[in-house]
């Protein structure tokens, strides 16, 4: 039997819900969803603050409704749909924040690795480990106090910038600067070291 859009348009939300549960007809669900689609889009836009993401969310929510409504008993469609929409947006934002955290952590790890690279792989690798260690210890002593403290905490204690900043009561930009300059000075000293 063909879907009669005009006849069904007059039905209440409850009647359309009941008909969808019995028939599984996606056109019935589409008619019901269409009544509130502008509200769903508005909620998505409010939370996601991006038109494209909001439009995608509206589509995702409609797809989700078919499964949810066949398995759940919903008495009042409009408030239920609002909660589903809000939860969908919050889950999307949580996933996005989690991805950003992972990307930042990766960038930090990559930066830390790059910063420690000169100690792991000095330009002149003819030195024996004992010789390298001796040069490193002597050159550390020659660094300025803040540079030495930051280098030791970063490379040997493996603290992050924030922890070093808190420990030494220094601005985080200063910590980064001391590590960069200290690293450069150490490298020069190690390569030109003579007792």
Backbone as ProteinMPNN parsed JSONL, in Angstrom:
{"seq_chain_A": "XXXXXXXXXXXXXXXXXXXXXXXXXXXXXXXXXXXXXXXXXXXXXXXXXXXXXXXXXXXXXXXXXXXXXXXXXXXXXXXXXXXXXXXXXXXXXXXXXXXXXXXXXXXXXXXXXXXXXXXXXXXXXXXXXXXXXXXXXXXXXXXXXXXXXXXXXXXXXXXXXXXXXXXXXXXXXXXXXXXXXXXXXXXXXXXXXXX", "coords_chain_A": {"N_chain_A": [[0.851, -1.191, 0.0], [0.635, 2.171, -0.891], [2.25, 5.052, 0.504], [0.354, 7.541, 1.974], [0.755, 10.746, 1.959], [-0.694, 13.159, 2.454], [-2.924, 12.285, 3.908], [-1.678, 11.147, 6.133], [-0.412, 13.349, 7.219], [-2.164, 14.678, 8.814], [-2.274, 13.216, 11.108], [-1.537, 12.614, 14.597], [1.522, 12.958, 16.561], [1.753, 10.703, 18.178], [0.124, 8.858, 16.861], [1.51, 8.565, 14.449], [3.926, 7.553, 15.419], [3.089, 5.097, 16.456], [2.196, 3.896, 14.094], [4.599, 3.77, 12.676], [6.062, 2.005, 14.285], [4.604, -0.333, 13.927], [4.674, -0.762, 11.132], [7.256, -0.125, 10.255], [7.794, 1.633, 8.275], [9.71, 3.889, 6.603], [8.944, 6.29, 5.484], [6.866, 7.174, 7.052], [8.189, 7.698, 9.44], [9.861, 9.711, 8.435], [8.008, 11.757, 7.903], [7.152, 12.349, 10.493], [9.59, 13.169, 11.65], [10.164, 15.359, 10.079], [8.489, 17.343, 11.055], [9.831, 18.358, 13.23], [12.347, 18.91, 12.413], [13.551, 21.431, 11.979], [13.855, 22.303, 14.584], [15.596, 20.379, 15.607], [17.827, 20.901, 14.018], [18.381, 23.502, 14.924], [19.091, 23.054, 17.626], [21.372, 21.483, 17.233], [23.021, 23.306, 15.897], [23.329, 25.204, 17.871], [24.867, 23.813, 19.781], [27.053, 22.762, 18.291], [28.005, 24.827, 16.757], [28.587, 25.189, 14.038], [27.673, 25.131, 10.735], [27.892, 23.035, 8.786], [28.612, 20.771, 10.356], [26.34, 20.7, 11.964], [24.316, 20.159, 10.071], [25.143, 17.627, 9.202], [24.816, 16.277, 11.602], [22.026, 16.344, 11.922], [21.217, 14.596, 9.892], [22.495, 12.239, 10.797], [21.129, 11.853, 13.206], [18.505, 11.375, 12.325], [18.908, 8.932, 11.013], [19.591, 7.388, 13.214], [17.214, 7.395, 14.645], [15.397, 5.551, 13.496], [16.265, 2.972, 14.367], [16.253, 3.339, 17.165], [13.559, 4.003, 17.814], [12.21, 1.692, 17.172], [13.009, -0.02, 19.112], [12.584, 1.183, 21.567], [10.227, 2.447, 23.96], [8.44, 5.252, 23.431], [6.728, 7.905, 24.729], [6.23, 10.654, 24.515], [7.097, 12.328, 21.841], [8.429, 14.783, 20.968], [9.918, 16.022, 23.274], [11.537, 13.824, 23.831], [12.976, 13.549, 21.45], [14.432, 15.92, 21.564], [16.18, 15.405, 23.713], [17.618, 13.209, 22.67], [18.858, 14.492, 20.532], [20.411, 16.483, 21.826], [22.133, 14.823, 23.366], [23.445, 13.486, 21.292], [24.895, 15.582, 20.125], [26.543, 16.354, 22.286], [28.056, 14.04, 22.601], [29.384, 14.026, 20.17], [30.945, 16.357, 20.454], [32.525, 15.597, 22.639], [33.977, 13.471, 21.55], [35.365, 14.873, 19.582], [36.937, 16.596, 21.194], [38.474, 14.711, 22.497], [39.953, 13.705, 20.356], [41.41, 16.01, 19.709], [42.927, 16.283, 22.035], [44.505, 13.972, 21.835], [45.924, 14.56, 19.494], [47.357, 16.848, 20.348], [48.872, 15.7, 22.385], [50.406, 13.951, 20.894], [51.835, 15.811, 19.33], [53.286, 17.06, 21.373], [54.818, 14.929, 22.357], [56.268, 14.361, 20.06], [57.661, 16.786, 19.817], [59.162, 16.74, 22.19], [60.722, 14.514, 21.666], [62.183, 15.398, 19.462], [63.576, 17.457, 20.689], [65.208, 16.07, 22.427], [66.837, 14.787, 20.758], [69.498, 15.632, 20.12], [71.063, 14.831, 22.269], [70.825, 12.103, 22.206], [71.859, 11.524, 19.721], [74.614, 12.78, 19.007], [76.487, 15.003, 16.828], [79.12, 14.183, 16.35], [79.834, 10.99, 16.431], [81.966, 9.421, 17.15], [82.828, 9.162, 19.671], [83.346, 7.327, 22.664], [80.954, 5.87, 24.958], [81.668, 6.527, 27.619], [83.313, 8.723, 27.269], [81.535, 10.521, 26.088], [79.726, 10.82, 28.189], [81.361, 11.99, 30.114], [82.02, 14.424, 28.876], [79.469, 15.526, 28.681], [78.716, 15.801, 31.416], [80.67, 17.653, 32.324], [80.142, 19.835, 30.669], [77.53, 20.448, 31.373], [77.951, 21.571, 33.878], [79.023, 23.977, 33.14], [76.975, 25.466, 32.116], [74.621, 28.205, 32.45], [72.829, 28.843, 35.489], [69.889, 28.622, 35.433], [69.521, 27.53, 32.883], [70.873, 25.085, 33.147], [69.381, 23.863, 35.223], [66.83, 23.624, 34.004], [67.452, 22.001, 31.759], [68.375, 19.658, 33.041], [66.055, 18.854, 34.463], [64.269, 18.475, 32.356], [65.501, 16.632, 30.506], [66.725, 14.602, 32.075], [65.144, 14.097, 34.348], [62.817, 13.926, 33.083], [60.588, 15.688, 33.067], [57.713, 17.63, 32.104], [57.212, 20.778, 30.327], [55.386, 22.357, 31.834], [55.547, 21.214, 34.411], [58.223, 21.755, 35.034], [58.152, 24.515, 34.984], [56.45, 24.981, 37.175], [57.997, 23.824, 39.256], [60.378, 25.383, 39.264], [59.397, 27.878, 39.485], [59.099, 29.538, 37.241], [58.169, 31.321, 34.264], [56.451, 29.615, 31.661], [57.268, 30.102, 29.041], [59.817, 31.061, 29.433], [61.021, 28.757, 30.425], [60.972, 27.087, 28.136], [62.656, 28.615, 26.52], [65.063, 28.57, 28.011], [65.633, 25.848, 27.831], [65.941, 25.492, 25.044], [68.117, 27.29, 24.517], [69.988, 26.312, 26.343], [70.33, 23.735, 25.399], [71.474, 24.263, 22.892], [73.857, 25.533, 23.746], [75.005, 23.448, 25.206], [75.462, 21.57, 23.185], [77.357, 22.888, 21.582], [79.419, 23.11, 23.453], [79.941, 20.383, 24.084], [80.848, 19.419, 21.622], [83.158, 20.911, 21.253], [84.673, 20.399, 23.39], [87.368, 20.421, 25.692], [89.639, 19.282, 28.114]], "CA_chain_A": [[0.0, 0.0, 0.0], [1.445, 3.379, -1.03], [2.192, 6.007, 1.608], [-0.492, 8.696, 1.675], [1.369, 11.84, 2.711], [-1.716, 14.116, 2.903], [-3.752, 11.638, 4.936], [-0.851, 10.954, 7.316], [0.006, 14.649, 7.741], [-3.155, 15.079, 9.823], [-2.165, 12.358, 12.288], [-0.741, 13.132, 15.723], [2.826, 12.321, 16.739], [1.531, 9.378, 18.76], [-0.41, 7.973, 15.818], [2.59, 8.273, 13.509], [4.865, 6.667, 16.127], [2.474, 3.768, 16.503], [2.19, 3.35, 12.735], [5.978, 3.428, 12.316], [6.449, 0.784, 15.024], [3.922, -1.492, 13.331], [5.018, -0.997, 9.723], [8.674, 0.113, 9.975], [7.826, 2.446, 7.059], [10.603, 5.035, 6.796], [8.214, 7.501, 5.081], [6.102, 7.601, 8.237], [9.186, 8.306, 10.324], [10.281, 10.944, 7.777], [6.96, 12.759, 8.115], [7.217, 12.718, 11.912], [10.846, 13.888, 11.883], [10.086, 16.633, 9.359], [7.802, 18.313, 11.909], [10.749, 18.903, 14.236], [13.69, 18.987, 11.853], [14.109, 22.77, 12.207], [14.257, 22.359, 16.003], [16.788, 19.523, 15.723], [18.925, 21.668, 13.415], [18.663, 24.621, 15.833], [19.825, 22.529, 18.792], [22.696, 21.068, 16.74], [23.783, 24.517, 15.602], [23.642, 25.825, 19.171], [25.949, 23.064, 20.432], [28.21, 22.487, 17.441], [28.475, 26.131, 16.259], [29.132, 25.01, 12.694], [26.534, 24.717, 9.901], [28.108, 21.719, 8.167], [28.512, 19.739, 11.399], [24.931, 20.643, 12.391], [23.567, 19.459, 9.016], [25.524, 16.207, 9.291], [24.214, 15.727, 12.826], [20.59, 16.141, 11.657], [21.136, 13.357, 9.11], [22.859, 11.122, 11.692], [20.052, 11.657, 14.196], [17.391, 10.731, 11.632], [19.269, 7.518, 10.82], [19.571, 6.739, 14.524], [15.831, 7.298, 15.124], [14.75, 4.323, 13.029], [16.615, 1.865, 15.273], [15.852, 3.655, 18.546], [12.099, 3.98, 18.001], [11.713, 0.321, 17.075], [13.389, -0.779, 20.308], [12.237, 1.908, 22.797], [8.864, 2.952, 24.084], [8.478, 6.705, 23.561], [5.366, 8.426, 24.884], [6.146, 12.041, 24.057], [8.171, 12.345, 20.856], [9.198, 16.024, 20.866], [10.959, 16.139, 24.306], [12.464, 12.695, 23.676], [13.844, 13.89, 20.324], [15.343, 16.966, 22.038], [17.214, 14.748, 24.53], [18.449, 12.434, 21.742], [19.652, 15.469, 19.767], [21.401, 17.068, 22.741], [23.127, 13.783, 23.677], [24.238, 13.245, 20.079], [25.831, 16.713, 19.99], [27.53, 16.279, 23.368], [28.939, 12.923, 22.284], [30.218, 14.492, 19.059], [31.924, 17.3, 21.014], [33.449, 14.826, 23.483], [34.855, 12.74, 20.636], [36.226, 15.876, 18.953], [37.905, 17.034, 22.204], [39.382, 13.588, 22.721], [40.874, 13.682, 19.209], [42.316, 17.154, 19.846], [43.881, 15.949, 23.107], [45.446, 12.986, 21.3], [46.8, 15.268, 18.556], [48.268, 17.691, 21.125], [49.805, 14.809, 23.082], [51.337, 13.475, 19.874], [52.724, 16.929, 19.006], [54.185, 17.26, 22.517], [55.749, 13.804, 22.36], [57.145, 14.553, 18.913], [58.551, 17.911, 20.138], [60.099, 16.253, 23.208], [61.66, 13.603, 21.005], [63.074, 16.213, 18.645], [64.459, 18.208, 21.578], [66.182, 15.189, 23.06], [67.582, 14.15, 19.684], [70.924, 15.938, 20.093], [71.759, 14.061, 23.3], [70.835, 10.714, 21.771], [72.642, 11.397, 18.487], [75.49, 13.923, 18.769], [77.035, 15.046, 15.462], [80.333, 13.363, 16.285], [79.548, 9.758, 17.174], [83.19, 8.63, 17.318], [83.127, 9.095, 21.094], [82.891, 6.207, 23.481], [79.932, 6.339, 25.899], [82.286, 7.15, 28.799], [83.79, 10.045, 26.832], [80.335, 11.347, 25.91], [79.198, 11.093, 29.52], [82.284, 12.92, 30.769], [81.826, 15.721, 28.22], [78.143, 16.01, 29.059], [78.751, 16.231, 32.828], [81.496, 18.868, 32.43], [79.461, 20.927, 29.973], [76.376, 20.829, 32.193], [78.441, 22.447, 34.946], [79.365, 25.275, 32.547], [75.76, 26.196, 31.741], [74.049, 29.12, 33.436], [72.042, 28.107, 36.496], [68.526, 28.291, 34.974], [69.625, 26.618, 31.744], [71.252, 23.766, 33.664], [68.24, 23.298, 35.963], [65.78, 23.242, 33.041], [67.956, 20.86, 30.976], [68.396, 18.455, 33.888], [64.678, 18.424, 34.748], [63.61, 18.053, 31.119], [66.103, 15.446, 29.887], [67.094, 13.525, 32.992], [63.993, 13.77, 35.206], [61.713, 13.761, 32.123], [59.429, 16.505, 33.413], [57.226, 18.442, 30.987], [57.421, 22.216, 30.516], [54.526, 22.857, 32.919], [56.103, 20.749, 35.693], [59.46, 22.51, 35.264], [57.7, 25.874, 35.294], [55.955, 24.958, 38.558], [59.126, 23.519, 40.161], [61.371, 26.462, 39.327], [58.671, 29.152, 39.588], [59.451, 30.306, 36.046], [57.177, 31.363, 33.201], [56.648, 28.466, 30.766], [58.043, 30.547, 27.873], [61.218, 31.123, 29.891], [61.489, 27.366, 30.51], [61.252, 26.651, 26.761], [63.819, 29.362, 26.062], [66.247, 28.041, 28.704], [65.929, 24.516, 27.287], [66.473, 25.688, 23.695], [69.448, 27.893, 24.596], [70.856, 25.378, 27.059], [70.607, 22.634, 24.476], [72.425, 24.772, 21.904], [75.145, 25.743, 24.425], [75.548, 22.121, 25.53], [75.944, 20.952, 21.951], [78.609, 23.578, 21.225], [80.419, 22.739, 24.457], [80.288, 18.954, 23.944], [81.624, 19.216, 20.396], [84.447, 21.596, 21.291], [85.174, 20.176, 24.757], [88.732, 19.969, 25.981], [89.81, 19.374, 29.572]], "C_chain_A": [[0.887, 1.241, 0.0], [1.214, 4.312, 0.155], [1.367, 7.213, 1.179], [-0.046, 9.856, 2.553], [0.311, 12.783, 3.281], [-2.563, 13.547, 4.028], [-2.963, 11.53, 6.248], [-0.431, 12.269, 7.982], [-0.929, 15.105, 8.868], [-3.025, 14.286, 11.12], [-1.295, 13.004, 13.354], [0.607, 12.415, 15.763], [2.65, 10.884, 17.219], [1.033, 8.387, 17.721], [0.69, 7.585, 14.822], [3.634, 7.339, 14.138], [4.352, 5.234, 16.115], [2.503, 3.105, 15.123], [3.608, 2.937, 12.314], [6.421, 2.141, 13.012], [5.833, -0.464, 14.401], [4.454, -1.808, 11.927], [6.521, -0.913, 9.437], [8.87, 0.976, 8.726], [8.618, 3.733, 7.312], [9.928, 6.345, 6.39], [7.405, 8.055, 6.25], [7.044, 8.3, 9.22], [9.659, 9.64, 9.75], [9.284, 12.072, 7.994], [6.988, 13.268, 9.563], [8.464, 13.574, 12.185], [10.811, 15.281, 11.251], [9.42, 17.724, 10.204], [8.773, 19.041, 12.846], [12.177, 19.1, 13.717], [14.332, 20.355, 12.084], [14.575, 22.929, 13.658], [15.534, 21.546, 16.233], [17.998, 20.274, 15.179], [19.344, 22.821, 14.338], [19.474, 24.177, 17.045], [21.248, 22.143, 18.374], [23.579, 22.279, 16.483], [24.215, 25.205, 16.888], [24.845, 25.132, 19.818], [27.212, 22.987, 19.582], [28.816, 23.749, 16.813], [29.12, 26.059, 14.869], [28.016, 24.435, 11.823], [26.697, 23.315, 9.329], [27.989, 20.591, 9.183], [27.069, 19.58, 11.867], [24.084, 19.889, 11.362], [23.869, 17.958, 9.031], [24.857, 15.542, 10.486], [22.726, 15.448, 12.624], [20.386, 14.831, 10.897], [21.427, 12.137, 9.985], [21.74, 10.8, 12.672], [18.86, 10.975, 13.543], [17.667, 9.24, 11.429], [19.188, 6.733, 12.124], [18.139, 6.486, 15.009], [15.158, 5.993, 14.739], [14.998, 3.162, 13.965], [16.061, 2.103, 16.673], [14.345, 3.488, 18.757], [11.512, 2.58, 17.872], [12.003, -0.468, 18.343], [12.98, -0.104, 21.621], [10.792, 2.358, 22.772], [8.937, 4.454, 24.359], [7.048, 7.221, 23.617], [5.218, 9.833, 24.309], [7.343, 12.317, 23.152], [9.049, 13.596, 20.914], [10.252, 16.157, 21.974], [11.991, 15.015, 24.223], [13.473, 12.994, 22.572], [14.86, 14.963, 20.729], [16.5, 16.338, 22.827], [18.165, 13.943, 23.641], [19.393, 13.364, 20.972], [20.769, 16.05, 20.623], [22.508, 16.058, 23.049], [24.029, 13.481, 22.479], [25.299, 14.334, 19.93], [26.92, 16.657, 21.048], [28.531, 15.154, 23.114], [29.894, 13.312, 21.153], [31.32, 15.414, 19.579], [32.963, 16.583, 21.862], [34.466, 14.076, 22.619], [35.857, 13.692, 19.982], [37.317, 16.34, 19.933], [38.927, 15.942, 22.474], [40.409, 13.509, 21.593], [41.888, 14.816, 19.306], [43.37, 16.894, 20.912], [44.937, 14.979, 22.6], [46.433, 13.644, 20.34], [47.818, 16.125, 19.302], [49.309, 16.845, 21.837], [50.851, 14.283, 22.1], [52.343, 14.574, 19.522], [53.736, 17.157, 20.116], [55.249, 16.168, 22.542], [56.764, 13.956, 21.236], [58.146, 15.677, 19.197], [59.595, 17.485, 21.17], [61.158, 15.358, 22.58], [62.675, 14.4, 20.199], [64.053, 16.979, 19.531], [65.525, 17.316, 22.186], [67.113, 14.559, 22.027], [69.087, 14.406, 19.749], [71.698, 15.157, 21.144], [71.866, 12.6, 22.853], [71.76, 10.501, 20.569], [73.514, 12.626, 18.268], [76.088, 13.838, 17.368], [78.271, 14.165, 15.319], [80.093, 12.094, 17.089], [80.758, 8.834, 17.219], [83.496, 8.413, 18.801], [82.609, 7.813, 21.719], [81.836, 6.739, 24.449], [80.532, 7.047, 27.123], [82.743, 8.571, 28.473], [82.613, 11.01, 26.692], [79.788, 11.765, 27.265], [80.059, 12.135, 30.242], [82.1, 14.331, 30.19], [80.495, 16.347, 28.666], [78.143, 16.559, 30.483], [79.526, 17.535, 32.991], [80.776, 20.067, 31.795], [78.212, 21.39, 30.723], [76.795, 21.815, 33.276], [78.73, 23.857, 34.427], [78.138, 26.101, 32.149], [75.352, 27.173, 32.844], [73.061, 28.34, 34.295], [70.662, 27.683, 35.985], [68.546, 27.332, 33.783], [69.924, 25.204, 32.235], [70.066, 23.104, 34.365], [67.158, 22.809, 35.006], [66.191, 22.021, 32.228], [67.909, 19.586, 31.807], [66.992, 17.936, 34.164], [63.997, 17.868, 33.501], [64.163, 16.726, 30.602], [66.337, 14.294, 30.858], [65.958, 13.12, 33.926], [62.73, 13.564, 34.371], [60.432, 14.473, 32.543], [59.003, 17.294, 32.18], [57.435, 19.919, 31.323], [56.647, 22.746, 31.725], [55.099, 22.455, 34.282], [57.39, 21.506, 36.037], [59.118, 23.934, 35.679], [57.226, 25.966, 36.744], [57.093, 24.754, 39.554], [60.052, 24.711, 40.37], [60.742, 27.844, 39.459], [59.071, 30.096, 38.439], [58.283, 30.277, 35.067], [57.481, 30.236, 32.203], [57.438, 28.848, 29.513], [59.528, 30.633, 28.214], [61.811, 29.719, 29.928], [61.867, 26.873, 29.113], [62.521, 27.319, 26.228], [65.103, 28.828, 26.705], [66.636, 26.669, 28.151], [66.548, 24.652, 25.893], [67.91, 26.214, 23.736], [70.44, 26.967, 25.284], [71.264, 24.221, 26.174], [71.659, 23.057, 23.444], [73.819, 24.934, 22.536], [75.814, 24.417, 24.785], [76.172, 21.481, 24.296], [77.29, 21.557, 21.542], [79.726, 23.136, 22.161], [80.887, 21.296, 24.275], [81.174, 18.744, 22.727], [83.004, 19.87, 20.433], [85.155, 21.371, 22.628], [86.652, 19.769, 24.765], [88.962, 20.201, 27.477], [90.716, 20.521, 29.939]], "O_chain_A": [[1.801, 1.343, 0.818], [0.126, 4.354, 0.73], [1.643, 7.83, 0.15], [-0.41, 9.945, 3.725], [0.391, 13.171, 4.447], [-2.883, 14.247, 4.989], [-3.497, 11.784, 7.328], [-0.129, 12.293, 9.176], [-0.514, 15.835, 9.767], [-3.619, 14.662, 12.13], [-0.432, 13.831, 13.058], [0.808, 11.403, 15.092], [3.312, 9.968, 16.731], [1.455, 7.231, 17.694], [0.788, 6.431, 14.406], [4.159, 6.447, 13.472], [5.082, 4.292, 15.807], [2.795, 1.916, 14.997], [3.8, 1.899, 11.682], [7.074, 1.292, 12.405], [6.463, -1.52, 14.355], [4.657, -2.971, 11.579], [7.013, -1.543, 8.502], [9.972, 1.048, 8.182], [8.23, 4.558, 8.139], [10.296, 7.405, 6.895], [7.282, 9.269, 6.408], [6.724, 9.359, 9.759], [9.839, 10.602, 10.498], [9.675, 13.213, 8.24], [6.863, 14.467, 9.814], [8.383, 14.589, 12.878], [11.345, 16.246, 11.799], [9.758, 18.9, 10.074], [8.553, 20.198, 13.205], [13.091, 19.413, 14.479], [15.529, 20.434, 12.357], [15.566, 23.607, 13.926], [16.433, 21.971, 16.96], [19.063, 20.285, 15.797], [20.536, 23.079, 14.506], [20.428, 24.845, 17.441], [22.21, 22.442, 19.081], [24.762, 22.268, 16.82], [25.327, 25.725, 16.984], [25.738, 25.798, 20.343], [28.32, 23.133, 20.1], [29.973, 23.753, 16.393], [30.075, 26.778, 14.574], [27.472, 23.375, 12.132], [25.772, 22.504, 9.374], [27.347, 19.575, 8.917], [26.619, 18.466, 12.137], [23.235, 19.077, 11.73], [22.969, 17.13, 8.892], [24.393, 14.405, 10.405], [22.217, 14.432, 13.097], [19.49, 14.052, 11.22], [20.713, 11.135, 9.931], [21.439, 9.636, 12.935], [18.259, 10.083, 14.142], [16.795, 8.398, 11.64], [18.776, 5.573, 12.145], [17.873, 5.497, 15.692], [14.439, 5.395, 15.54], [14.068, 2.441, 14.327], [15.481, 1.21, 17.291], [13.91, 2.906, 19.751], [10.436, 2.307, 18.404], [11.336, -1.463, 18.627], [13.02, -0.737, 22.676], [10.214, 2.614, 21.716], [9.438, 4.875, 25.402], [6.258, 7.013, 22.695], [4.203, 10.158, 23.693], [8.46, 12.515, 23.629], [10.275, 13.49, 20.909], [11.415, 16.389, 21.644], [13.17, 15.222, 24.508], [14.667, 12.734, 22.722], [16.01, 14.926, 20.293], [17.66, 16.699, 22.628], [19.38, 13.988, 23.834], [20.571, 13.058, 20.787], [21.924, 16.104, 20.202], [23.69, 16.4, 22.998], [25.228, 13.251, 22.636], [26.46, 14.043, 19.644], [28.091, 16.885, 20.747], [29.722, 15.307, 23.386], [31.074, 12.964, 21.183], [32.483, 15.278, 19.198], [34.146, 16.918, 21.813], [35.659, 14.051, 22.922], [37.037, 13.37, 19.842], [38.481, 16.464, 19.552], [40.112, 16.222, 22.658], [41.592, 13.275, 21.84], [43.072, 14.626, 19.026], [44.542, 17.227, 20.741], [46.122, 15.135, 22.892], [47.625, 13.336, 20.357], [48.998, 16.141, 18.95], [50.483, 17.211, 21.896], [52.032, 14.183, 22.431], [53.543, 14.319, 19.425], [54.908, 17.416, 19.846], [56.434, 16.448, 22.725], [57.957, 13.716, 21.422], [59.326, 15.557, 18.87], [60.771, 17.826, 21.044], [62.338, 15.436, 22.922], [63.874, 14.121, 20.24], [65.221, 17.136, 19.177], [66.642, 17.773, 22.433], [68.071, 13.875, 22.388], [69.876, 13.505, 19.466], [72.871, 14.849, 20.939], [72.879, 11.944, 23.094], [72.365, 9.439, 20.418], [73.187, 13.451, 17.415], [76.189, 12.757, 16.788], [78.453, 13.489, 14.307], [80.147, 12.128, 18.318], [80.612, 7.615, 17.314], [84.329, 7.575, 19.147], [81.561, 7.292, 21.337], [81.82, 7.936, 24.737], [79.982, 8.037, 27.605], [82.588, 9.493, 29.274], [82.684, 12.162, 27.12], [79.429, 12.925, 27.467], [79.541, 13.042, 30.894], [82.033, 15.309, 30.935], [80.422, 17.535, 28.982], [77.632, 17.651, 30.732], [79.089, 18.427, 33.717], [80.807, 21.174, 32.332], [77.876, 22.574, 30.711], [76.083, 22.779, 33.558], [78.687, 24.821, 35.191], [78.253, 27.296, 31.877], [75.693, 26.992, 34.013], [72.53, 27.31, 33.878], [70.3, 26.511, 36.09], [67.706, 26.439, 33.679], [69.299, 24.242, 31.789], [69.777, 21.93, 34.133], [66.627, 21.711, 35.173], [65.389, 21.11, 32.023], [67.452, 18.548, 31.328], [66.75, 16.73, 34.109], [63.238, 16.903, 33.582], [63.404, 15.807, 30.296], [66.162, 13.131, 30.493], [65.818, 11.944, 34.262], [61.708, 13.094, 34.873], [59.333, 13.936, 32.397], [59.824, 17.594, 31.313], [57.787, 20.268, 32.45], [57.19, 23.493, 32.539], [55.131, 23.27, 35.204], [57.618, 21.855, 37.195], [59.715, 24.488, 36.602], [57.56, 26.915, 37.454], [57.15, 25.432, 40.58], [60.458, 25.012, 41.492], [61.443, 28.853, 39.536], [59.341, 31.279, 38.646], [57.503, 29.324, 35.046], [58.647, 29.944, 31.936], [58.189, 28.032, 28.977], [60.385, 30.318, 27.389], [62.953, 29.507, 29.518], [62.945, 26.311, 28.919], [63.348, 26.682, 25.575], [66.112, 28.653, 26.023], [67.82, 26.362, 28.016], [67.555, 24.011, 25.591], [68.803, 25.67, 23.086], [71.59, 26.849, 24.861], [72.414, 23.781, 26.2], [72.602, 22.319, 23.157], [74.825, 24.532, 21.953], [77.033, 24.279, 24.683], [77.267, 20.923, 24.356], [78.233, 20.841, 21.204], [80.835, 22.829, 21.723], [82.086, 21.019, 24.308], [82.14, 17.983, 22.783], [83.916, 19.437, 19.729], [86.117, 22.067, 22.955], [87.109, 18.928, 23.991], [88.521, 21.209, 28.028], [90.974, 20.751, 31.121]]}, "name": "protein", "num_of_chains": 1, "seq": "XXXXXXXXXXXXXXXXXXXXXXXXXXXXXXXXXXXXXXXXXXXXXXXXXXXXXXXXXXXXXXXXXXXXXXXXXXXXXXXXXXXXXXXXXXXXXXXXXXXXXXXXXXXXXXXXXXXXXXXXXXXXXXXXXXXXXXXXXXXXXXXXXXXXXXXXXXXXXXXXXXXXXXXXXXXXXXXXXXXXXXXXXXXXXXXXXXX"}
